[in-house]
Amino acid sequence: MFDIFNACFMIVLMFATLYPFLYVLFASVSDPSQFSQHRGFLLFPLGFSVEAYKMVFDNPMLLISYSNTLFYVIVGTVINMFLTAMAAYGLSRKKVMLAKPIMLMIVFTMFFSGGLIPTYLLIGDLGLLDTRWAMILPTAISAWNLIIMRTSFQGIPDSLEESARIDGANDFTIFFRIIIPLSLPVLAVITLFYAVGHWNQYFNAMIYLRDRELFPLQLILREILIENSTDGMMQGVVAGDRFIIGETIKYATIIVATIPILFLYPFLQRFFVKGVLIGSLKE
């Protein structure tokens, strides 16, 4: 009886989780005129049309923002991982001077910050305003991710490091040939955290960027979904049909913006639980 109840509960939970995404997917490929007249649940596409996707991909601003987001995700994540791993390794070693005071200062930044205006002035003084680096450098290291990675590195036995030093290895050799290979689960999880953070980032772009050529995808999505700015994608569409097609364009835009990051999860999912547990806080 319990198994039956458990199975039913899981089916309901799975449906509740998947349905919003399926609704958006079905709506994006539905015929715009049929979809505009539909109310209530949507369990399958109403007709079939890819006109909304054609308009989305014909929008040059969307493609530019897409390439910008890929740049922010790839370059930003590489910088994030390199700096975070190097800092975590240094702070995880027992003989490093002032390691505890440095960690206390890092933890302090998790609870207190300079605030939005001082941060904006700092970014301006550094010459980062309206540049791609304004989207990457201010968030180069996350204190939370650094602590998780440092804790994971501390779990590696000291005897491995001592044996490597006896064989003549220096810190870089130990880091790249011992620490990194033994920490792949936590590295995969932190990579996912950083990549998703860059993919969804729009607030910093809204504050620091004015040039539309530098806008990430999320800012363009905001214009389309919240400000209903879809007219630029409907050249040649008669005025009466614009509202009808505009609704399917919104859903197609959501799918186009969501699919890439969804593909990333299956490759990293097997590392997820193990990586988070290894890096769990213990002090």
ABEGO torsion letter per residue (X at the ends): XAAAAAAAAAAAAAAAAAAAAAAAAAAAABBAAAAAABBEBBABBBEBBAAAAAAAAABAAAAAAAAAAAAAAAAAAAAAAAAAAAAAAAAABAABBGAAAAAAAAAAAAABBAEAAAAAAAAAAAGABGBAAAAAAAAABBAAAAAAAAAAAAABBAAAAAAAAAAGBBAAAAAAAAAAAAAAAAAAAAAAAAAAAAAABAAAAAAABABAAABBAAAAAAAAAAAGBAAAAABGBBAAAAAAAAAAAAAAAAAAAAAAAAAAAAAAAAAAAAAAAAABBAX
